[in-house]
Amino acid sequence: MAAHLKKRVYEEFSKVVQQHPHEEAPAKKLRLTKPSKSAALHIDLCKASTPTDALQYLLQFARKPVEAESVEGVVRILLEHYYKETDSSVRLKIASLLGLLSKTQGFLPDCIVDDAINTLNNEKSHQVLAQLLDTLLVIGTQLPENTSLRHRLVEVACKHLTDTYFGVRNKCLQLLGCLGSGDKPLSKESEGAAAGTAPRDVQSIISDYFEDQDPRVRTAAIKAMLQLHERGIKLHQTIYSQACKLLCDDYEQVRSVAVQMVWVLSQLYSESIVPIPSSSEEIRLVDDSFGKISHMVSDGSWVVRVQAAKILGSMQQVSPHFLEQTLDKKLMSDLRRKRTAHERAKELYTSGEFSSGRKWADDAPKERVDTTAVNLIDSGACGAFVHGLEDEMFEVRIAAVEALCALAQSSASFAGKCLDFLVDMFNDEIEEVRLQSIHVLRQICTHITLREDQLDTVLAVLEDSSRDIREALHELLCCTNVSTKECIQLALLELLKNLTKYPTDRNSIWKCLKFLGERHPTLVLPIVPELLSTHPYFDTPEPDMDDPAYIAVLVLVFNAAKSCPTMSALFSDHTFRHYAYLRDSLSHLVPQLRLPCGKLFGVSESSGPASSLESAQQFLQDSLSRVCTVQHLEAPGAQDLLEFTIRDLRRLGELQTELAGAADFSATYLRCQLLLMKALQEKLWNVAVPLYLKQNAMASAAVKQILEETYKLEFLYSGLETRQVAIIHHVRLQAKALQLVLTARTRRGVEPLLGVSEKFLQEVDAFQRLFIAELPHFQDSFVEKLLDLMPRLVACKPLDLVKILQTTLRQSGFLHLKLPEQIHRASATIIEPTGESDNPLRFTSGLVVALDIDATLEHVQDPQTWVKVQVLYPDGQSHVIHPKPGDFRKPGPGRHRLITQVYLSHSAWTEPCQIEVRLLLAYSSSASRVPVPKTLAWNESTEGLPSSEGSIEGTIPFSKPVKVFIMPKPARR
């Protein structure tokens, strides 16, 4: 065998080095080939004199990649060395390498199954046996369609289940769970069953190991059963009693997976009837499992307690009285089975005992709990959520709060009963628990109405120093119902205290009062005179409109007046003037009201918002359809049509916020077309270059602007479909073609054009590969004409390519833009700093000062990666800061909040000056939204895909700049 291997190694190496006779011959090109991996591995293993050397060579080999065509040869070499190796550690590493090589893409491991099973049968080391079984598991998962192979591997696993080493039994059970089937019984030989017994299925074999002496094997057995469930095999109901016994196991891992098993069976057989132990009573399986899992909330391990609490939240089919028992530590009467009066009388009759009358009320019925009575729920499960909410570990408390939320969302009665418990959690010592309790109460607020005492507890959280807690509570009050007008007064008073203590919460408090007024107009109406300080006979002084507290009161009143027409009769004259002012300055907080005649102050009535939105959508579609005729018009008329349409679309986006994204996207696209049209005008191309240098510079500036706009179109808008992305790349391709033409006109010689031409052709090819499904929509377009001429373009010279591009650009048609259903523009609003203060921020030059930044982000994807803060100093210096991921919050879908600090530093100034702070959206062409072609194989080259652009990176300003006065002072000496 060794001689045969040496001969084969010699033949493989002889391909690399060949001897030639010394006679004169024409020069030949040598083709270098890589030496065989199997031959190199064989030589290394033959050189090893000790097991340590062999293990070292194997470790080095494991770090190198192996091609699919070389895997089989390498496996044969490894198996050959395995048979000769006496050291178990080397055999263990070889078995591990066999499993890794079996995962190689493009290699079918069925050819090594027989050898792996043979080595398994002859192996004596338990650790190597476990590793070989793991290799067989890898092979089985790589060949899911080979049913006979899977059945064979299952039989091999059953055969080794009796091994004394726990690791072997674990791997066998794992293999049964991943490869076993529930419909085919196993043979007696594979089970090791006694003669005369019927063949059993995989589930019954696995369940035998629920009572194994080793807790690791018991855990593996339950995990194998759960694996069968995940693969879609329905588990037997008979397993339920065994799983319930495992809930009392001594080991934490066993109890943890047993809780999962009980939950799975409760979902599969929720309506099945199971007997209560030591009684003749019966109960639904889902109720019984709920009681048993509730008992696990008091488990000794906090990991099990967390898991049990989380699982309780997903058990929506539980009976209401079982659900309510989790909130009371005393066993409710309806969960105890009591004997009827007839049964008690019968017992007295049969015993011969009757009331003697000597003792007072000796025959009166007693409420005392009988120890022999049957409990329908384990007494340890009573008050499960109370135990969970009072747990010493905050992870358990959070899990209990989330479970209460999940159950309360499906049961309005349970939501009302658990309200007091959730409100109490607002006083938890851990901020994360308090925050989660607020979020949970917000999710179930549609089912509840807060009483005054509950609201008092909730509002106490406004004293919290954490900004996240306070803003979460403001969001909660936005959607909460209260019961009385005193609750409205209490909420307003506490919010105004919050505004005084934390002025930065101003916008959040105003928004909270807006929704509070909308939800409770009838409760606000009786207290309007008190809120506005009006009197039926006497004039009252006009409040200061610069007071944020007075604005907060007006926001509450005006939003309540929207649903209460009679409220406006209580307003004084200055209230109407203030309404007109706030309607213009804070239109997002103050609604449009139907005020008495003469009090409207220029606010015109309009049709409903639905009809207004429909007409705006129709106007948008008509505008896009109208510009399709631009290619049939002369240049001046076409440019005027585009300019007027762009103006109309931008105005539409300002008036109709729901269509702002679509209108701005369409206007930007048409802006690109307008710039391209102006750059391709006749006079620029019909005259020699030296005579039109100015126009040539204008065309170059237009190209640069078009490229910037296309990156804005691709990265500043969300909701784009593949067709819109293809149109954006088509415009970018046109701009790059124009850039190539301008380069040829301004530079002499062919050398500068060679690399640029080759790169442009690569981008055309990449466009075809990426958007091949969208090409039918690009009729008579620039890219369609290029693809028709592609064979000619590849073979022609750069100057000829430039001429063809110039002609094609001017002859290509206008592409109609079809908008997706929803398109949003990324935007940011800087709340702090406001830029209104005239007091400069003073600091010593050379040192730093922290500037607090608070901004809201709308429709920004992955802000932790792409959002940056730019600080622009008066001397032209610009600093770009990347905020930490922890500075971003997500208060709602499509919304993010950035709360961070920016450190400023500069040399000394003679007087205060303003700096500009703005938010930037970074982008990279390597992170483009281009779809990856699904036709690419795992090892196919991806050259020509978007990375060929050289990974162009940049930033897009997407917030208005805010100016801040700063004053760096000279250091004192």
GIFENUR-V952341 format. One record per backbone hydrogen bond with DSSP energy under -1.0 kcal/mol. CO is the residue of the C=O (numbers start at 1). NH is the residue of the N-H. Records with the same first field share a line. If there is no record, write none. Layout:
BEGIN
CO->NH  NH
END
This chain:
BEGIN
1->5
2->6
3->7
4->8
5->9
6->10
7->11
8->12
9->13
10->14
13->17
36->40
37->41
38->42
39->43
40->44
41->45
42->46
43->47
44->48
50->54
51->55
52->56
53->57
54->58
55->59
56->60
57->61
58->62
61->64
67->70
70->74
71->75
72->76
73->77
74->78
75->79
76->80
77->81
78->82
79->83
81->85
87->91
88->92
89->93
90->94
91->95
92->96
93->97
94->98
95->99
96->100
97->101
98->102
101->104
104->107
109->112
112->116
113->117
114->118
115->119
116->120
117->121
118->122
125->129
126->130
127->131
128->132
129->133
130->134
131->135
132->136
133->137
134->138
135->139
136->140
137->141
138->142
145->147
146->150
147->151
148->152
149->153
150->154
151->155
152->156
153->157
154->158
155->159
156->160
160->163
165->169
166->170
167->171
168->172
169->173
170->174
171->175
172->176
173->177
174->178
175->179
176->180
187->191
188->192  193
194->197
200->186
201->205
202->206
203->207
206->209
207->210
209->212
214->218
215->219
216->220
217->221
218->222
219->223
220->224
221->225
222->226
223->227
224->228
225->229
226->230
227->231
228->233
229->232
236->239
237->240
239->243
240->244
241->245
242->246
245->248
246->249
251->255
252->256
253->257
254->258
255->259
256->260
257->261
258->262
259->263
260->264
261->265
262->266
263->267
264->268
265->269
269->272
270->286
272->285
274->283
276->279
281->276
283->274
284->288
285->289
286->290
287->291
288->292
289->293
290->294
291->295
294->297
295->298
296->299
301->305
302->306
303->307
304->308
305->309
306->310
307->311
308->312
309->313
311->314
312->315
314->316
319->323
320->324
321->325
324->327
325->328  383
326->385  386
332->335
333->336
335->376
340->344
341->345
342->346
343->347
344->348
345->349
346->350
347->351
348->352  353
359->362
361->364
370->373
374->337
378->381
379->382
381->384
383->387
384->388
385->389
386->390
388->391
393->397
394->398
395->399
396->400
397->401
398->402
399->403
400->404
401->405
402->406
403->407
404->408
405->409
411->415
412->416
413->417
414->418
418->422
419->423
420->424
423->426
424->427
425->428
430->434
431->435
432->436
433->437
434->438
435->439
436->440
437->441
438->442
439->443
440->444
444->447
450->483
451->455
452->456
453->457
454->458
455->459
458->461
459->462
460->463
461->464
466->470
467->471
468->472
469->473
470->474
471->475
472->476
473->477
474->478
476->479
481->450
484->488
485->489
486->490
487->491
488->492
489->493
490->494
491->495
492->496
493->497
494->498
495->499
496->500
497->501
498->502
502->505
503->506
505->509
506->510
507->511
508->512
509->513
510->514
511->515
512->516
513->517
514->518
515->519
516->520
520->524
521->525
524->527
525->528
527->531
528->532
529->534
544->547
547->551
548->552
549->553
550->554
551->555
552->556
553->557
554->558
555->559
556->560
557->561
560->563
564->567
567->570
568->571
572->576
573->577
574->578
575->579
576->580
577->581
578->582
579->583
580->584
581->585
582->586
586->589  590
593->595
596->599
600->603
608->612
609->613
610->614
611->615
612->616
613->617
614->618
615->619
616->620
617->621
618->622
619->623
620->624
621->625
622->626
623->627
626->629
627->630
629->632
630->633
634->638
635->639
636->640
637->641
638->642
639->643
640->644
641->645
642->646
643->647
644->648
645->649
646->650
647->651
648->652
649->653
650->654
651->655
652->656
656->659
657->660
659->663
660->664
661->665
662->666
663->667
664->668
665->669
666->670
667->671
668->672
669->673
670->674
671->675
672->676
673->677
674->678
675->679
676->680
678->681
682->685  686
689->692
692->696
693->697
694->698
695->699
696->700
697->701
698->702
699->703
700->704
701->705
702->706
703->707
704->708
705->709
706->710
707->711
708->712
709->713
710->714
711->715
712->716
716->826
718->824
721->725
722->726
723->727
724->728
725->729
726->730
727->731
728->732
729->733
730->734
731->735
732->736
733->737
734->738
735->739
736->740
737->741
738->742
739->743
740->744
741->745
742->746
743->747
750->753  754
753->757
754->758
755->759
756->760
757->761
758->762
759->763
760->764
761->765
762->766
763->767
764->768
765->769
766->770
767->771
774->777
775->778
778->781
780->813
781->785
782->786
783->787
784->788
785->789
789->793
790->794
791->795
792->796
797->801
798->802
799->803
800->804
801->805
802->806
803->807
804->808
805->809
806->810
807->811
808->812
824->718
827->858
829->856
832->854
841->967
843->969
844->847
849->904
851->902
853->900
854->831  832
855->898
856->829
857->896
858->827
862->865  866
863->867
866->922
868->920
869->881
870->918
871->879
872->916
873->876
877->873
879->871
881->869
884->887
885->888
887->899
889->897
892->895
894->859
896->857
897->889
898->855
900->853
902->851
904->849
906->846
913->966
915->964
916->872
917->962
918->870
919->958
920->868
921->956
923->954
924->927
925->928
937->940
942->945
945->948
946->949
947->950
952->925
954->923
956->921
958->828
962->917
964->915
965->841
966->913
967->843
968->909
969->845
END
